[in-house]
Amino acid sequence: MASSTFLCSHQPYGSSNYNTHFKKPSFHPFNSNGSSSSLPNSSMTRRIRATASNSRTVRKQVEEDEVDKDVGMSRLTLFSPCKINVFLRITGKRADGYHDLASLFHVISLGDKIKFSLSPSKETDRLLANVPGVPLDDRNLIIKALNLFRRKTGINNYFSIHLDKKVPTGAGLGGGSSNAATALWAANQFSGGIATEKELQEWSSEIGSDIPFFFSRGAAYCTGRGEVVEDISPPIPLDLPMVLIKPQEACSTAEVYKCLRVDKASKIDPLALLEKISRDGISQDVCINDLEAPAFEVLPSLKRLKQRIVSAAGQGQYDAVFMSGSGSTIVGVGSPEPPKFIYDEEDYKNIFLSEARFITRPTDQWYTENSMQQDTIE
């Protein structure tokens, strides 16, 4: 279960130490059809810290009103986790203006909570959020997802939705994409599971490139614009701790890509990175992100922050330090604690911190805060 402690009011929503030994998991990728494949974040402390931890408390994923059984489900509360990119290679520029990528995506335990309830309205959804600045109309991916579901299925359920936002925006963590996937899952549950997971995944690519990933089981090798998703067995131990460190400044994905020079990107084969991670575990040399250089050009202070965290890694605090997505979250894998300078220096008083770990989900179930299972994809 993930719990959150905030030492100040939550960051506004923008435009969009322990040592353990792990047995390296075997690597079993598979194709979308299930067959085997050859693909081996005042003077008073004002930081925001979200902590994620295990719990023995068994929590229901679905919370329902007691209603007439003929009416069916009335309410549903779901966890909407974010993701990190363990590596992110940009492999080329497409004719349609997008870029091809190859990336190891993994769901992590930091997430939002979304409460859905059926609305008597037959014309509109009503979205509320716990933080200011969240678009509450069809600019929001949750509403886009619900509109998409109605269009694809012809089922005209409308909803009242409350979004309890914990994932920062402009962070490279895919929080909005996860919200959209969660909304599609919820709409399908209210409709008796009329669509398959595969159909939800395919539909979701129409409104966002990262959304299909969340219909994986938590770990996937993603290509194309990110919408081509190949489930893999988690190549990283799920109990490996990490810390997410996000400055107050966000990175505009559009600006980052504008500064990207594909000819200056890494030339390493992304499948070689995947193989190495599955064989040897996570390390600094495999956590390559071709969007780091352009992101650092857009936000030079982010480069300085990463360099200082890498210095902590050099002292043994982290196994790897890297930026997720197009930024501006820096991930330190191997410890849940941030470097000491984060607490000591005034420049970082408004930084977002979150302890996290890798999570997965079983087939036919959505993610939960305490999802920590080492499934093998067969």
C-alpha positions as CSV (number, residue, x, y, z in Angstrom):
1,M,0.0,0.0,0.0
2,A,1.3,3.4,-0.8
3,S,0.9,6.1,1.8
4,S,1.6,9.8,1.4
5,T,2.9,12.4,3.8
6,F,3.0,16.0,2.7
7,L,5.0,18.7,4.5
8,C,3.2,21.5,2.6
9,S,0.3,21.9,0.3
10,H,0.6,19.8,-2.8
11,Q,2.3,21.1,-5.9
12,P,-0.1,22.7,-8.3
13,Y,-0.9,20.7,-11.4
14,G,0.5,22.2,-14.5
15,S,-0.4,21.7,-18.2
16,S,-0.3,18.3,-18.5
17,N,18.6,2.4,3.8
18,Y,18.5,-1.0,3.5
19,N,20.6,-3.6,1.7
20,T,19.2,-6.7,0.1
21,H,20.3,-9.5,-2.2
22,F,18.2,-10.3,-5.1
23,K,18.0,-13.3,-7.4
24,K,18.0,-12.0,-10.9
25,P,14.7,-12.9,-12.6
26,S,14.8,-14.8,-15.8
27,F,13.8,-12.9,-18.9
28,H,10.9,-14.2,-20.8
29,P,9.5,-11.8,-23.4
30,F,6.4,-12.6,-25.3
31,N,4.4,-11.3,-28.2
32,S,1.0,-9.7,-28.0
33,N,-0.5,-13.0,-28.9
34,G,1.2,-14.7,-25.9
35,S,3.8,-16.7,-28.0
36,S,7.5,-16.6,-27.3
37,S,9.6,-13.9,-28.8
38,S,13.2,-13.6,-29.8
39,L,13.4,-10.3,-27.9
40,P,15.4,-11.6,-25.0
41,N,8.7,13.6,-9.7
42,S,9.7,30.0,3.4
43,S,12.2,29.1,6.0
44,M,10.1,26.2,7.0
45,T,10.7,22.9,5.2
46,R,8.4,22.9,2.2
47,R,9.3,19.7,0.4
48,I,6.7,17.3,-0.8
49,R,7.5,13.8,0.1
50,A,5.4,10.8,-0.9
51,T,6.3,7.5,0.5
52,A,5.5,4.1,-0.7
53,S,5.7,1.0,1.5
54,N,4.4,-2.5,1.8
55,S,1.4,-3.2,4.1
56,R,-0.1,-6.4,5.5
57,T,-3.5,-4.8,5.3
58,V,-5.5,-6.4,2.6
59,R,-7.3,-3.6,0.7
60,K,-10.1,-4.0,-1.8
61,Q,-9.4,-2.7,-5.2
62,V,-13.0,-2.2,-6.0
63,E,-15.2,-0.1,-3.6
64,E,-18.9,-0.4,-4.3
65,D,-22.0,1.1,-2.9
66,E,-24.6,-1.4,-1.7
67,V,-27.2,-1.0,-4.4
68,D,-29.9,-3.1,-6.0
69,K,-28.2,-5.9,-7.8
70,D,-30.3,-5.2,-10.9
71,V,-28.7,-1.8,-11.0
72,G,-25.2,-3.2,-10.8
73,M,-22.0,-1.4,-9.8
74,S,-22.4,2.1,-8.5
75,R,-18.9,3.2,-7.4
76,L,-15.4,2.1,-8.2
77,T,-12.1,3.4,-6.8
78,L,-8.9,2.5,-8.6
79,F,-5.2,3.1,-8.2
80,S,-3.6,4.9,-11.2
81,P,0.2,4.3,-11.0
82,C,2.9,6.1,-13.0
83,K,5.9,4.7,-14.8
84,I,9.5,5.3,-15.4
85,N,11.7,4.6,-18.4
86,V,14.6,2.5,-17.3
87,F,16.2,3.3,-20.7
88,L,14.9,5.3,-23.6
89,R,16.5,5.2,-27.0
90,I,15.3,7.5,-29.9
91,T,15.9,5.5,-33.0
92,G,14.8,7.8,-35.8
93,K,12.5,10.5,-37.1
94,R,9.3,9.4,-38.7
95,A,7.6,10.7,-41.9
96,D,4.6,11.8,-39.8
97,G,6.8,14.0,-37.6
98,Y,6.9,11.7,-34.6
99,H,10.0,9.9,-33.4
100,D,10.6,6.2,-33.2
101,L,11.7,5.0,-29.8
102,A,12.7,1.8,-28.0
103,S,12.3,1.8,-24.2
104,L,11.9,-0.4,-21.2
105,F,8.8,1.0,-19.4
106,H,8.0,-0.1,-15.9
107,V,5.1,0.8,-13.6
108,I,6.0,2.0,-10.2
109,S,4.2,2.4,-6.9
110,L,3.7,6.2,-6.9
111,G,0.2,6.9,-8.2
112,D,-3.1,8.7,-8.1
113,K,-6.4,7.5,-6.8
114,I,-9.5,7.9,-9.0
115,K,-13.1,7.5,-7.7
116,F,-15.7,6.8,-10.3
117,S,-19.5,6.8,-9.8
118,L,-22.3,6.5,-12.2
119,S,-24.0,9.9,-13.0
120,P,-27.7,10.3,-13.6
121,S,-26.6,12.6,-16.5
122,K,-26.8,11.3,-19.9
123,E,-24.9,14.2,-21.5
124,T,-21.7,14.9,-19.6
125,D,-19.1,13.6,-17.1
126,R,-18.2,15.7,-14.0
127,L,-14.6,15.7,-13.0
128,L,-13.2,17.1,-9.7
129,A,-9.6,17.1,-8.5
130,N,-7.8,17.7,-5.2
131,V,-5.3,20.2,-6.6
132,P,-5.7,23.4,-8.6
133,G,-4.9,23.7,-12.2
134,V,-6.2,20.4,-13.4
135,P,-8.3,20.7,-16.6
136,L,-11.7,19.4,-15.8
137,D,-13.2,19.3,-19.3
138,D,-12.4,17.3,-22.4
139,R,-8.8,18.6,-22.3
140,N,-8.2,16.0,-19.6
141,L,-7.2,12.6,-20.7
142,I,-9.7,11.0,-18.3
143,I,-12.6,12.7,-20.1
144,K,-11.0,11.9,-23.5
145,A,-10.8,8.2,-22.4
146,L,-14.4,8.1,-21.4
147,N,-15.5,9.7,-24.6
148,L,-13.4,7.2,-26.5
149,F,-15.0,4.2,-24.7
150,R,-18.6,5.5,-25.4
151,R,-17.7,6.0,-29.0
152,K,-16.2,2.5,-29.4
153,T,-18.9,0.6,-27.5
154,G,-22.1,2.6,-27.9
155,I,-22.6,2.4,-24.1
156,N,-23.6,5.8,-22.9
157,N,-22.7,5.7,-19.2
158,Y,-21.6,9.0,-17.8
159,F,-19.6,9.5,-14.6
160,S,-18.8,11.7,-11.6
161,I,-15.1,11.4,-11.1
162,H,-12.8,12.5,-8.2
163,L,-9.1,12.6,-9.0
164,D,-6.8,12.5,-6.0
165,K,-3.6,13.6,-7.6
166,K,-0.2,12.6,-6.3
167,V,1.9,12.3,-9.4
168,P,3.4,15.6,-10.5
169,T,2.9,16.8,-14.0
170,G,5.7,17.7,-16.5
171,A,7.7,14.9,-14.8
172,G,8.2,12.3,-17.4
173,L,6.2,9.8,-15.3
174,G,3.1,9.3,-17.5
175,G,0.6,10.3,-14.9
176,G,-2.0,11.6,-17.3
177,S,-1.6,8.6,-19.5
178,S,-2.1,6.3,-16.6
179,N,-5.3,8.2,-15.6
180,A,-6.6,7.7,-19.1
181,A,-5.9,3.9,-19.0
182,T,-7.5,3.7,-15.6
183,A,-10.6,5.5,-16.8
184,L,-10.9,3.1,-19.7
185,W,-10.6,0.1,-17.4
186,A,-13.2,1.6,-15.1
187,A,-15.7,2.3,-17.9
188,N,-15.3,-1.3,-19.0
189,Q,-16.0,-2.6,-15.5
190,F,-19.2,-0.6,-15.3
191,S,-20.2,-2.1,-18.6
192,G,-19.7,-5.7,-17.5
193,G,-16.3,-6.1,-19.2
194,I,-17.7,-5.8,-22.7
195,A,-14.2,-5.0,-24.2
196,T,-11.1,-7.2,-23.9
197,E,-7.9,-5.8,-22.4
198,K,-6.4,-6.0,-25.9
199,E,-9.2,-3.9,-27.3
200,L,-8.8,-1.3,-24.6
201,Q,-5.1,-1.2,-25.3
202,E,-5.5,-0.7,-29.0
203,W,-8.2,1.9,-28.6
204,S,-6.1,3.9,-26.2
205,S,-3.4,4.6,-28.7
206,E,-5.9,6.9,-30.5
207,I,-5.6,9.5,-27.6
208,G,-2.0,9.0,-26.4
209,S,1.2,7.1,-27.2
210,D,2.0,6.1,-23.6
211,I,-1.5,5.0,-22.7
212,P,-1.3,1.5,-24.2
213,F,1.7,0.6,-22.0
214,F,-0.5,0.7,-18.9
215,F,-2.5,-2.3,-20.3
216,S,0.7,-4.3,-20.0
217,R,1.3,-6.3,-16.8
218,G,3.7,-3.6,-15.6
219,A,6.9,-4.2,-17.5
220,A,7.2,-3.8,-21.3
221,Y,9.5,-3.2,-24.1
222,C,7.9,-0.4,-26.1
223,T,8.6,0.7,-29.6
224,G,7.0,2.8,-32.4
225,R,5.8,6.0,-30.8
226,G,5.6,4.0,-27.6
227,E,2.3,2.4,-28.6
228,V,3.8,-0.9,-29.7
229,V,3.8,-2.8,-26.4
230,E,5.5,-6.1,-25.7
231,D,4.9,-7.5,-22.3
232,I,8.0,-9.0,-20.6
233,S,8.7,-10.6,-17.3
234,P,10.0,-8.0,-14.9
235,P,13.8,-7.9,-15.5
236,I,14.4,-6.0,-12.3
237,P,13.6,-7.2,-8.8
238,L,10.3,-5.6,-7.7
239,D,11.6,-4.9,-4.2
240,L,14.5,-2.8,-5.5
241,P,14.0,0.6,-3.9
242,M,14.2,4.0,-5.6
243,V,13.7,7.7,-5.0
244,L,12.1,10.1,-7.5
245,I,13.5,13.7,-7.4
246,K,11.6,16.3,-9.4
247,P,12.4,20.0,-9.3
248,Q,9.6,22.5,-9.3
249,E,10.3,23.3,-13.0
250,A,8.7,21.0,-15.5
251,C,10.0,20.0,-18.9
252,S,7.8,20.6,-22.0
253,T,7.9,17.4,-24.0
254,A,7.5,19.5,-27.2
255,E,10.4,21.7,-26.3
256,V,12.6,18.7,-25.4
257,Y,11.9,17.0,-28.8
258,K,12.5,20.4,-30.6
259,C,16.0,20.4,-29.2
260,L,16.6,16.7,-29.9
261,R,19.3,15.9,-32.5
262,V,18.9,12.3,-33.5
263,D,22.3,12.1,-35.0
264,K,23.8,12.9,-31.6
265,A,21.8,10.2,-29.8
266,S,23.3,7.0,-28.5
267,K,24.0,4.2,-31.1
268,I,23.7,1.3,-28.7
269,D,21.2,-1.4,-29.6
270,P,18.2,-1.1,-27.3
271,L,17.8,-4.9,-27.3
272,A,21.4,-5.2,-26.0
273,L,20.4,-2.9,-23.1
274,L,17.4,-5.1,-22.4
275,E,19.4,-8.2,-22.4
276,K,22.1,-6.8,-20.1
277,I,19.5,-5.6,-17.6
278,S,17.8,-9.0,-17.5
279,R,21.1,-10.7,-17.1
280,D,23.1,-8.4,-14.8
281,G,20.5,-6.1,-13.2
282,I,20.3,-2.4,-13.3
283,S,23.5,-0.3,-13.6
284,Q,24.5,3.2,-14.7
285,D,25.7,2.1,-18.1
286,V,22.4,0.6,-19.2
287,C,20.2,3.5,-18.1
288,I,20.5,5.5,-21.2
289,N,18.0,8.3,-22.1
290,D,18.5,10.0,-25.4
291,L,16.2,12.8,-24.2
292,E,18.4,13.8,-21.3
293,A,20.7,16.1,-23.4
294,P,17.8,18.1,-25.0
295,A,16.0,18.2,-21.6
296,F,19.2,19.6,-20.0
297,E,19.3,22.2,-22.8
298,V,15.7,23.2,-22.0
299,L,16.3,23.2,-18.3
300,P,20.1,23.6,-17.4
301,S,19.4,23.4,-13.7
302,L,18.2,19.8,-14.2
303,K,21.6,18.8,-15.6
304,R,23.3,20.2,-12.4
305,L,20.8,18.3,-10.2
306,K,21.5,15.0,-11.9
307,Q,25.3,15.6,-11.7
308,R,25.1,16.0,-8.0
309,I,22.9,13.0,-7.5
310,V,25.3,11.0,-9.7
311,S,28.1,12.0,-7.3
312,A,26.0,10.4,-4.5
313,A,25.8,7.3,-6.6
314,G,29.6,7.4,-6.9
315,Q,29.7,7.1,-3.1
316,G,27.6,4.0,-3.3
317,Q,24.2,5.4,-2.5
318,Y,22.6,4.4,-5.9
319,D,23.0,1.7,-8.5
320,A,22.0,4.1,-11.2
321,V,20.8,7.6,-11.7
322,F,18.8,8.7,-14.8
323,M,16.0,10.9,-16.1
324,S,12.6,9.4,-16.8
325,G,10.9,10.2,-20.1
326,S,11.3,13.7,-21.2
327,G,11.9,14.9,-17.6
328,S,12.0,16.5,-15.2
329,T,12.2,13.6,-12.8
330,I,15.5,12.2,-11.9
331,V,15.4,8.6,-10.6
332,G,17.9,7.2,-8.1
333,V,17.7,3.4,-8.0
334,G,19.1,1.4,-5.1
335,S,18.0,3.5,-2.2
336,P,14.7,5.2,-1.2
337,E,16.5,8.1,0.4
338,P,17.5,11.4,-1.4
339,P,21.0,12.7,-1.2
340,K,21.6,14.8,1.9
341,F,22.1,18.1,0.0
342,I,18.4,17.9,-1.1
343,Y,17.4,18.5,2.6
344,D,20.3,21.0,3.4
345,E,20.1,23.5,0.6
346,E,17.6,26.3,0.1
347,D,17.6,25.8,-3.7
348,Y,15.7,22.5,-3.2
349,K,13.1,23.6,-0.7
350,N,10.2,23.1,-3.2
351,I,11.4,19.9,-4.7
352,F,9.2,16.9,-5.0
353,L,10.4,13.6,-3.5
354,S,8.9,10.2,-3.7
355,E,10.1,6.8,-2.5
356,A,8.9,4.1,-4.9
357,R,9.4,0.6,-6.1
358,F,8.5,-1.5,-9.2
359,I,5.0,-3.0,-9.4
360,T,3.1,-5.3,-11.7
361,R,-0.5,-6.5,-12.0
362,P,-2.1,-9.9,-12.6
363,T,-4.0,-10.6,-15.8
364,D,-7.6,-9.4,-15.6
365,Q,-7.0,-7.2,-12.5
366,W,-6.0,-3.6,-12.3
367,Y,-3.0,-2.2,-10.4
368,T,-3.2,-1.8,-6.6
369,E,-0.9,0.2,-4.3
370,N,0.5,-3.0,-2.8
371,S,1.0,-4.8,-6.1
372,M,4.3,-6.6,-5.6
373,Q,4.4,-9.8,-7.4
374,Q,7.1,-11.4,-9.5
375,D,4.9,-12.8,-12.3
376,T,6.6,-14.7,-15.1
377,I,5.3,-14.1,-18.6
378,E,4.9,-17.4,-20.3
